[in-house]
């Protein structure tokens, strides 16, 4: 059991490296991002697929069997906090000790998950760890600020974000309370306190020989550091299983459920109102329309970093989600990378053939500026522009997909590409 900690650390570092490389657009292997809990949960809701459902069931099942291993094995933000904690440990040997399990976290989770189920991801963007991590890597002010705040909290109070604020952690923690395998203190414990002093989530009480498996992130450090092997991970002996919710716990649970129900209704209203007074934008193929996309996009910016032509731009003050900008390049006809990498279903998973037939905008030729050079005719990948000898090129609106290739080819500024209300497959 002593080797479990080292195996877990090595595995998490490999996952972290793959996630970082993928988010930076350097190396994107087989869908490691599909293992991120909240994005795959949203994909099941908004862009259902059997594969997404299987992954979600796998993550829930793994938590019910092994406890909250997701936080220490798969979550990139959780692993980043562990790395900061490791550096901190080299300077300050002991951790911050036991942490209070704040009831506030249940209400934070109820608000965030409720609004999400109501139809809008607007609340998620400000607190969900995967989203914050991606935003920070892509250099957004919000992401960087959130990471600085949370990593400062790590230095002061270890993994307090994971144990008391993270909405994903709250849900996984509740599942972990009834998981099959738990961290527990055996009878051979000599109460030296090493495990309690070094537990990053502050969930060990040596005096009473208890472990709060709801907040325990299964980092397994306690097992590695225990000099007498008094900390165990597995199925607790039947005589030690205790789960007796107090009256206070039941009141909190009922109150949080009430908030959750109210937030679902609020999410529906937010979904309908959030798109008022925003500019029209061109969206990535598979985004469908600006209302849906604004409410579903997590702003993780994975598509931004992986776009080969770098035409996907980050959210701004006029449109709160990523969008396309043809100023320097068109949308590549033979590419659907954004659809492949989007983990949340905001950009629907469409194949290359469907992408090539999806109208995302509409081009228009200004006859007064046109030099009749015919470069746009050659550039159009769907042959939507034709030119007869000595005449201004003619655009066939029935074929145009709005990729911007013609606009980029035109040296005279005679072609503009305009947003459309809803994307269509033609």
N, C-alpha and C positions, 0 to 999 in steps of 0.2 A: 504493500500500500504506500510505502515511502516514495516509490517511483511515480505515483500518480501525479503529484505536483509538477514534476519535471516534464512529464509527457504532456500535461495540460498546458504548461507555459510554452513549450516548443510548438504545439499545435496552434495556440492562439497567436503566436508571433508570425507563423506562416500565413494564417488567415489575415492578419493585420497587413502584412506586406502585400498580399494579393489585392486586398481592398484598396489600399493606397494607390498602388500602381493602376488599378482599374479606374479609380476616381480621377486620376491625373491623365487618363487616356493613353498611358504608356503600354499597358499590357492588360488585356481583358480576356480572362479565361472563361471557362464554362460557368456562367451564371452564378458566381458566388454571391452576387447581390440578391438573388432570389431567396436567400436564406435569412434576409433581414426581416424581423417579425412584423413590424407595423406596415412596411411597404407591401409585403406579400398578403397581409390581412386586407389591406385596401384593394389590392388587385382582385382578390376573391369577390369583394363587394362591387367594384366598378367595372371590371373587365374580366369576368369569370372565365377560368379555365380549369380543367381537371388537374393539370400540373400544379397550378398555384394552390389549389385545395389540398392536394397531396402533401405539398411542402408545409402548408400551415398545420395540417394534421400531424405531420412529422415533428414540427417544433413543439406543438402542444403535448404530443405523446412523449417526446424526450423529456420535457419538463415534469410531466407526471411520473415518469420513471426515475429520472436522475436528479430532479430538482432544478434549480435556477442556473444550469450550466451555460445557457445562452449568453448570459451577461459576461462571463469570463472566457468564453470560447469563440463567439461569433460576432458580438457587438463591437464594432471598431472603436467607438467612443469609450466603451468600457475598458477595452484593452489599452487605449491611450492613457486613461486614468491610472491603470495599473503601472504603466511605464513611468508616469510621473511619480506615482507612489514609491516605485523602486528607487528612483533617484533621491526622493525625499528620505527614504529609509537609510540611505548611505550617509546622510547628514544627521538625521534624527532617528535614532535606533528604534524607538517605540512609536507605535501609532497613537491615535488620539483616544483610545479606550472605547468603552461601550457607548453606543449612540442611542438616542431616544427614537422610538418608532412613532413619528408624528402622524396623528389621524388626518392631518391636512392633505396628505398625499392621496388618500382615497377620493377626496373631493376634486383634487387637481386631475386625477385620472378620469373621474366621472365626467368632468367638463370636457376634457380633450377627446375622449372616446365617444362621448355623446354627440358632440358637434361633428365628429368624423362620420358617425353612422347616420347623422342627419343630412349629410351630403357635402360637407365642406372640410377641407384639410387646412383651413386658415390657422386654427389653433395649434395644430401639430407642428407647423414650421418653426414655432418659437421655443419648443421644448423637447421634441423627439430626438434622441441621441444620434441616430443615423443621419437624419436630415441636417442637424447642426454640424456634424462632422464633415459631410459633403460640402456644405456651404462654406465652412472654414477653409477647407482645402482649395476651394475655387476662389477664395479671396474676398468674399462678400463681407461687408461691415457687420451685418447681423451675426453671421456665423463666427467671425473672429471674436466679436465681443462676447458672445455666449461661451465660446471655448475658454477665453481668458477668465471669465467669471467662474466657470465650473472648475477649471483647473486650479484656480486660486482656492476654491472650496476644498479641492483634494489636498492641497498643502496644509490647509487649516484643520480640515475635518475628514480627511480620507474620502471614502466613497459615499458621502452623504447624499449626493445627487442620485446615485443609483438606488439607495435605500429609501429615500424620502421624497423624491420629486419626479423621477422618471416614470411616465405613464405606462411604458412597456414593462418596466421593472415591477410596478405595482401589480399588474395583471399576472405576470409570471410568478411573482412572490406569493400571490393567493393560490396559484396552482401548486407551488412548491410546498405549501403548508400540508398538502395531502399527498405529496409525492411518495413513491415507494421507497426510494433510497434517500437517506438524510445524513447530515453530520450530527454525531452525538458523542457525548463524553461517557466513557466506560468506567467500570468500577476500579480499574487500576490507575486512574488519574490521581496524581499526588498534589494537585492544586498549586502547581508552581506559578501559574498565571502567564506563562509564555504565550499561550494561544490567545488569551484575551488581550494582552498588550500588543500583539502583532496582527490581530484580525482587522483587515481594512474596512470591513463593513460593520464592525463593532457589535457583532451579534452573539458573542460568547459571554456567558456569566459563569465564571469558575466557581464562585462561592456557592451558587445553587446547582452547579453542574448541568446547566441548560444551554441549548443553542437555539436561537431564533432562526429557524430554517426559512421563514418568509423573507427575511432580509439577507440571509446568507447567499452570497453569489457563487458559491462552490469554487472558490479559487484554490482550495485544498492546501493553503499555506499552513494552516493549523496542524494538519497531518504531518507535513514536512518538518515543522519546527518542534513538535512535541518530543521531549527527550525520552519519554516512557511509553510511547505509542498508546497513549490513553485516549486520543481522539480517533474516532472510527467514522468511516463512511460506508453506509450500506443500509440494510433493513434493520431497524431498531428492534431489540427484544420486545416481545409483546407487553411485558410488564412495565416498559418505559414509555409506551405510547400514550401521550396525553394531548387531548384536544377538547378543551372545555371552554367554549366561548363565553365570556362574561356578559352581563347585561349591558355594560358600556359598549362592548364590541358589537352587540346586536343593534343597539341604537345607532352607532356609527354606520353600520352596514345598511340599515333601512334608510337613513338620511342620505347616504351616498347614492343609493339606488334611486331615490326621489330626484336628486340632482341630475343623475344620469338621464332619467326620463325627460326632465325638463330641458336638458341640453340637446337631446335628439330633436325636440321641437324647435329649439333655438337654431340648431344646425340647418334645419329646413328653411327657416326664415333668412338666415345668413346666406345660404346658397342662392336664394332668389334676389337678395338685395346687394350682394357684394359686387356685382358686375355693373352697377349703375355708374354712369359718368366716367367710364374708362375708355381709353382710345381703342380704335380698331387696330388689330395687329395680325400679322401673318404667323401662323402657328405651325409647328412641326407636323408632318404627315401622321395621321392617327390621333391627333388632338381633338378632332371633331369640330368644336366651336369654342369661342372665347369664354363663354359662361361655364361650360363643363370643365374646361382645362384650368381655368383660374381656381375652381373649387377642388380640383383633384391633384394638381401639381404640388409636390412637396418642396420644390426648390432645392433639391439635393444637388442640382447642377451636374449630375452625371452625364447628361446629354450634351451639356455645354462643353465639357472637357473632352468628350469622345467624338464630337462632330469634326470630320476631316477638313471641312472648309471653314470651320470656325464662324459659321453664320448664326448659330444659336446664341442669343444674348441673355444675360441674367435679368431677373426681375428688376424693374425700376419704379419710379414714383407714379408713372402713368399706367403701367400694367404690372400687376403683382406676381407674374409668373414668367418663365422663360418664353422667348419668342424669336422669330427670324428677322434678320437684317441682311438685305441683299447689297449693301453698300460696297462690299469688297469681293463678293463671290456669290454664285448661285447655289441652289440646293442640288447636290450631285444626283444625277438621274439613276446611277447604279449603286446607290447607298441608302440603307435604311437603318443606320447605326443607332439613331436615337430611339427607334422603336425597339431595337434589340436590348438596349441597356436600361431603359426606363423600368424601375423596379415596382412602381406603384399602380400602373395601369392608366396613368394620366395620358400617356402616349400609348395607344393601343398596339398590341403586338400584331403587326401586319407584315406579310411577306413582301419581298422585293417586287414581285409582279403587281401586287395590289397597290403598293406604294407608287409605282410608276403610272398607275391609272387613277391616282387620288388627286383631285383638284384642291389645292391649298390656297390658291390666289388666282387673280386674273390679270393678264397683261393687256396693255392698250398702246397702240402706235399713234404718235402725234405726227400727222402728215406734214405739218408746217416745219417740223424739225428734221424729218427723215431725209437722208441723203441718197436714198435708193441704192445703197451699196450691197444689200443682200446678205450681210453678215448674220443678221438675226435668223434668216432662213436656214443657213448652214448650222447655226448653233442650236436650234430648237430640236430637242430629242424626240418629240412626238409628232413632228412635221405638221405643226399647227399653223405655220406661217408659209405662205406661198408667194411667189413673185413672178409676174409676167414681164416680159421684156419692156424696159423703159417705164415701168409703173411702180408706184409705191407698194411695198409688201402688204399683203392682206392677212389679217389674223382670223383664223377659224376658231371662234369662241367655244365651239362644241368640243374641240380637241385640246385646248389649252389647259395645262395643269398648274400654271403659275409658279414654275420652278425658278424663274428669274434668269435662265440661261440667255434669253434674247436681250434682256436688259443689260447683262454683263458684257455681251458681245458688241452692243451698240456704242460707237464712239461719239455719238452726237447728242446723247440724252433724249432721243426721240421715243424711248419706250419707258413706260412706268408700269409697275406691278402693284395692284391694289388688293387689300384684304377682301375676303368674302365672308358672308355671315356663317356659313356652315360648309365644311369640307364634304365633297361628294366623290364617289367612285364612278369614273366615266368609262 
